[in-house]
Structures are given as structure tokens and as C-alpha cells.
Amino acid sequence: PEPIMPDSLIPVKETEIIEILDGQESSLLNELEKSAQKDQEKGALKRILVKLINGEKKYASFSELIPALNINIPLDILTNLENYTLFLYSQEQGQRIGLIINTTGDIKENLTGWENTITENLKPLFLGIEIGAPATQEFQDNTYQNIAIRYLNFPDMSLSIDYALVNDKLVIAFSKESMYAAIDALLTTQ
């Protein structure tokens, strides 16, 4: 039987399901890169659901998604993260991936401590794009829709690591444009 599709944390234009066979989790990044090459309406958010197939079918939990993406999230943050929405945002310079994760507890201080290693920890989410050295040594502050954003730009102005807390949701995006789109989508659901 097909598993029940989890709710999206944001409204999206479409949902794409990537099926991963047991033992093939390392192929997820490859599949995401292929998905990012597909045509998608500019300015649209597309949710990516990862369906794991191991005799039975189920959608990947956040703790199953992390090793499949080959990313690292420090334990002091990870223990406060629950369900999530993985998305692709289409902008003029290509598609950028993003994550919205329900949080429990106060993780703001822990996020600031993560800034020293976040680029290396999340590098696979640039989906093979060569990012180069950051444009600044430290994360900078921005505000959009009264939401505080921390960001680090790269030489290609369409690439960055942005993160923000929107109520009980941690948003991580890989361009300013995709961060703004995710915040707009979250605020419309509140």
C-alpha cells in the first residue's frame, strides 16, 4: 500500500516524489540534481518528497533524510527538529534547494554557534554548484517581512546560505530569493 503523504509546511505549486530503494540512499543527491535541472515555473516552490522503498514504502523522516543528503546538523540543534519540507525554488539563475523544519524548544543560540561549520556541513545542498570562498568571513544580518535572517553570500550573488526562524520553523535556503519566497509562503499559512 502507498504511505500517507505528509503535509507540506508551506503551500507549493507542485510535489515531486523521488523513490529511493533500500541501500541506495546515497543516490538522493544525484536525483535532486536531476530534479533541479527540470523546467519549473520561475518563482515557484516545488516540494520534494523522498519515498524509501524497503519491501514497504514510507516517506523519509528527517533523521533518515540527513544521512541520505550527506549533511551534518549539530546534535544540539538536531534534537529539536521534527517534520520538514524539502523544496526547490526556481529563480532566473537556476533552482535552489531549501528546507523548512518544525522546531521544538529554543535553538536560536545553537544556530549562531553552527555558523562556523554550516557551509561545510550543508555543502551537498548546493547540488554540485561550485560555490567558492564566502564573500565575507562572518554571517550578516538581514530582515524581511519583520523576520530576522542570518546569511553568508558567495561570489556568485545568486548563491548564499540563509537561515531564519519563523515562529516554530527553521528555514534554510541557498539564495536570498528562495529565502524570501519561503518566508512569504510560511507567513501566508500562519
N, C-alpha and C positions, 0 to 999 in steps of 0.2 A: 504493500500500500504506500501511497505517496504521503510524506510527512506534512503536517500542517505548516503552512508558510508563516514565518514570524512577521509581526507587524513592523513596518518601517517607522523609524523615529522621525522621519521627515516626509513630506509629500514629494513624490518623484514622478517624472514623466513616464518612465518605464522601469521594468525589473528584468534583469538578465540572470539566469541561473547557470552557474558553472558547476558541472558534475566532476567530482574527483574520486577516483577509485582508491580503495584502501591500499596504502603503501605508496601511492602516487602523489601525496600531499605536496611534495617539492615542485610539482608541475603547476601549482596555483599561480605563481608569479608569471610564468610563461603564458598561462591562459588569460591573466589580467592584461598583460601587454598586448595580446591579440585583441582583446575586447576594447582596449584603448585605441586601437587602430581602426575600428569600425566607425562608419559615419554615425554621427549623433548630432542632433539639432544644437546649434550654438546656444549657450546659456541654459541648457537642460541638465537636470540631475538624473542620473540613471543608477538605480540601486543594483548592487551585485550581491546575489545570494550564493553561498557556497554549499552545495549539497554533497555530503560524504556518502559514499556507497560502500558498504561492508556487509554484504548479504542483505542487510536492511538499509533503507535510505533515511538520512536525517540531515538537517541543516547544521552547519558547524557552529558550535558555541564560540564565545570569544576566546576561551582558553585553548580551543582547538585551532582557531584561526591564526593565533600568534606564531606558533612554530611553522605552520604552513606558509606564512608570509615571510618567514625568516627574519622577524623583527624582535626587538627586545624592549620590554617595558619594565622598569624597576618594580620590584615587589611591593614597595610602599605605595605605589600608585595602583598597581595591578590588583591588589586585594580589594580595592574599592571600585572596580569596574565590573559591569554586568553585561546586559544585552547591548547590541550595537547595530549600526547600519553602515555598511561599506558602500561607497558611492564613487561614480566617475562624473566629473563635471567637464562639459565641453566648452572650451574657450578658443579664441582665434588662433593661439599658438599650439593647440593640441589639447588632449584630455589630461586632467589632473585627478588623482585619486584623493579620497578623503575618508575620514572615519568620524562617526558620531557615536559616543559611548555613554550609556547611563552610568552615573557615578553614585556611590553611597559614601557619605562622610565628606570631610573637608580635605581636598587634595591640593589646594592652591599652593601651599608651601612646598610640597613634594614636587610639583611641576617645575617650579623655579629651580630646584636642585637638579632636575633632569636636564636642564638646558645645556649643561656641559657635554653631555653624551648623546643628546637626542638626534643630532644629524647622523651620526654613525649607527645608532640604534634603529632608525627608521629609513636608512638609505635604500633598502629594497623597494620602498614605496614610490621612489622616483621612476620606477618601471624602466630601468635601463638608460634613462637620460643622464648624460654626464653633467654633473652639477658644478664642478669646480669649487674653489675656496669661497666661503661666505664673504659677502660684501662688507660686513662688519664683524668685529670679534665677538660682540655680545648681542643678545636678543634686544630688540627695540620694542617700544610701546606704541600702540595704535588704538583708536576707538572707532567702532562702527555701530550705529543704532544703539548707542549707550552701552555697548558691550566692550569690555577691555580685552584687547588682543595682544599677544606677545608674538613677535615674528623675527625671522632671520632671512634676509634676502641673499640671493646668489647672483653671480654676474649676469646671467640671463634673467632679465627683470620679470619674466613670466613664471619664475620658479622661486619658491620660498618654503619655509616651514612656518606655518602659523598655528597657534593654538589659542583656544578661548574656553571659558566656562560660561555656558548659557544655562542659567538655573542649575539643574542637576545633570547637565550633559557636557561632556568634554568633546570639543570639536578639534580635530587635527586635519589641516588641509595643506596642500602643497603649491598653492598660489594665493595671492591676495583675493583675486576674483572668485576662486572657489570657496574661500572662507566667507566672503560676503554673501554668496549665494546660499551657503549652508546656514548662516545666521538668519537671513531673510526667511528661509524655509522653516527653521525652528520657531521663529517668532510668529509666523502665521499659524502654527499649531498650538501655541500657548493660549 
